């Protein structure tokens, strides 16, 4: 691996073949900006547990940032900083709306809220049930463990870290992320097909 490779070159390696070494370099280069942005936007408005969760997800967010990076729009460091900022602001907004957050990808599932129209409430319950069924019926046991540990095993609704999940099933955190993202795409296609 060329350690002098530019950020756009590294993101292309990640997009093309999930290159873990390229991801490691990006994480090394941009963890500081991610953590600085989290401290700036979360330190006064979120409880320490939420801040710790956002910091625990650093590697995953940098990975997702690499996948959707467009060098014509911004430098990669700016892109990562914006991801961190929006994550903090989204969590803050969710707290204000008193909705408890669980995340599939970075799209949030909300606990039933009294301000939801009854039809919307039913749709959330049906979607949630469909996802649970897809997880439970998946042929790969690792998928069941990854999704259940990530979204349902954390204390008080917190997301379990990729590292802890990987340790439980004997693969790397990046391996867990790859299985999660691939399966999530399968689930989306299946849900779309069933709609």
Secondary structure, DSSP 4 states (H G I P E B T S, - for coil): --TT--HHHHHHHHHHH--HHHHHHHHHHHHHHHHHHHHHHHTTTS-HHHHHHHHHTHHHHHHHHHHT--TTT--HHHHHHHHHHHHHHHHHHHHHTT--EEEETTEEEE---TTS-HHHHHHHHHHHHHHHHHHHH-S-HHHHHHHHHHHHSSGGGPPPPHHHHHHHHTS-HHHHHHHHHHHHHHHHHHHHHH-
